Amino acid sequence: PEAEVLAGMRVAEPEEMEEAARRIHGMGPRYVLIKGGHLKGDATDLLWNGREFTRFTAARVDSTNTHGTGCTFSAAITAGLARGQALGDSIRSAKAYVIRAIREGFKGGRGVGQLRHFIPDW
C-alpha cells in the first residue's frame, strides 16, 4: 500500500495505520486518509486531521472483483467534495459507492475482476 511507502513503515494493523497517518501528516497535508481494505476483518479506513482520528468501517465484501478500488475511492471522494459535501460525508458516500461497485463487479479476462462503475442513483 502507498501509506507504507510514504510513512516508511509496515502498515498491517490498526495501530500501525494511526502511526503511518501521523508520520504522513507530519509531511504537510491537512488531512491523511489511510485505506484499510488490505487489513483483516472489516474494511476500516482512517482519517487523521492532526487532532483526532475518524474511522469509516464497513463489512468486507467477499469478492475478487476489486481491480481499481483505490482509484475509484479517491475519485468518488473528489466528486463528493466537488458536489459540496463535507469531507467526512464525501468519504462515507464514496465508501458506500465502492462497496456497491465491488458487489456488482464482474470478471473480465484474467486476474482480478472489475468494479461496476455505472451505478444508478449514486
C-alpha positions as CSV (number, residue, x, y, z in Angstrom):
1,P,0.0,0.0,0.0
2,E,1.0,3.6,-0.7
3,A,0.9,4.5,3.0
4,E,3.7,2.1,3.7
5,V,6.0,3.8,1.2
6,L,5.1,7.3,2.3
7,A,5.4,6.6,6.0
8,G,8.4,4.3,5.6
9,M,6.9,1.6,7.7
10,R,4.8,-1.6,7.6
11,V,1.0,-1.0,7.9
12,A,-0.7,-4.2,8.7
13,E,-2.5,-3.5,12.0
14,P,-4.9,-0.7,13.1
15,E,-2.3,0.8,15.4
16,E,0.2,0.9,12.5
17,M,-2.4,2.8,10.4
18,E,-2.5,5.5,13.1
19,E,1.3,5.8,13.3
20,A,1.5,6.0,9.5
21,A,-1.2,8.7,9.4
22,R,0.8,10.7,12.0
23,R,4.0,10.4,10.0
24,I,2.4,11.3,6.7
25,H,0.6,14.3,8.3
26,G,4.0,15.5,9.5
27,M,5.0,15.9,5.9
28,G,2.4,18.7,5.5
29,P,-1.0,17.7,4.3
30,R,-4.1,18.9,6.2
31,Y,-5.7,15.5,6.2
32,V,-4.5,12.0,5.8
33,L,-6.8,9.1,4.8
34,I,-5.3,5.6,5.2
35,K,-7.3,2.9,3.4
36,G,-7.7,-0.3,5.4
37,G,-9.1,-2.7,2.8
38,H,-6.0,-4.8,2.9
39,L,-6.2,-5.5,6.6
40,K,-8.0,-8.4,8.2
41,G,-11.6,-8.1,9.4
42,D,-13.9,-5.3,8.5
43,A,-12.7,-2.7,5.9
44,T,-11.9,0.3,8.1
45,D,-10.4,3.5,6.6
46,L,-8.8,6.0,8.9
47,L,-8.8,9.8,8.6
48,W,-6.4,11.9,10.6
49,N,-6.7,15.7,10.8
50,G,-3.8,16.3,13.2
51,R,-6.1,16.3,16.2
52,E,-8.4,13.3,16.0
53,F,-8.9,10.1,14.1
54,T,-12.2,9.3,12.4
55,R,-12.9,5.7,11.3
56,F,-15.1,4.7,8.4
57,T,-16.0,1.0,8.7
58,A,-17.9,-1.4,6.5
59,A,-18.2,-5.2,6.4
60,R,-15.8,-6.7,4.0
61,V,-17.3,-7.8,0.7
62,D,-16.2,-11.4,-0.3
63,S,-15.3,-10.8,-3.9
64,T,-12.3,-10.8,-6.2
65,N,-13.8,-8.0,-8.3
66,T,-11.6,-5.4,-6.8
67,H,-9.4,-4.0,-9.6
68,G,-9.2,-0.2,-9.3
69,T,-10.8,0.2,-5.8
70,G,-8.3,2.7,-4.6
71,C,-8.5,4.9,-7.7
72,T,-12.3,4.7,-7.7
73,F,-12.4,5.5,-4.0
74,S,-10.3,8.7,-4.4
75,A,-12.2,9.8,-7.5
76,A,-15.6,9.3,-5.6
77,I,-14.3,11.3,-2.6
78,T,-13.2,14.1,-5.0
79,A,-16.6,14.0,-6.7
80,G,-18.4,14.4,-3.4
81,L,-16.2,17.3,-2.4
82,A,-16.9,18.9,-5.8
83,R,-20.7,18.5,-5.1
84,G,-20.2,20.4,-1.9
85,Q,-20.2,17.6,0.6
86,A,-18.1,17.9,3.8
87,L,-15.0,15.7,3.8
88,G,-16.5,13.0,6.2
89,D,-19.7,12.8,4.2
90,S,-17.8,12.5,1.0
91,I,-15.7,9.7,2.4
92,R,-18.8,7.9,3.6
93,S,-20.7,8.1,0.3
94,A,-17.5,7.1,-1.6
95,K,-17.1,4.1,0.6
96,A,-20.7,3.1,0.0
97,Y,-20.2,3.5,-3.7
98,V,-17.1,1.4,-3.8
99,I,-18.7,-1.4,-1.8
100,R,-21.6,-1.5,-4.2
101,A,-19.3,-1.4,-7.2
102,I,-17.4,-4.4,-5.7
103,R,-20.6,-6.3,-5.0
104,E,-21.9,-5.7,-8.6
105,G,-18.5,-6.2,-10.2
106,F,-17.7,-8.8,-12.9
107,K,-14.9,-10.9,-14.3
108,G,-13.3,-9.6,-17.4
109,G,-10.4,-11.6,-18.7
110,R,-7.8,-13.0,-16.4
111,G,-6.9,-12.0,-12.9
112,V,-8.8,-9.7,-10.5
113,G,-12.3,-8.8,-11.7
114,Q,-13.6,-5.3,-12.5
115,L,-15.8,-2.9,-10.5
116,R,-19.1,-1.9,-11.8
117,H,-18.7,1.9,-12.1
118,F,-22.0,2.7,-13.7
119,I,-24.3,2.6,-10.6
120,P,-27.7,4.4,-10.9
121,D,-28.8,6.7,-8.1
122,W,-25.3,7.5,-6.9
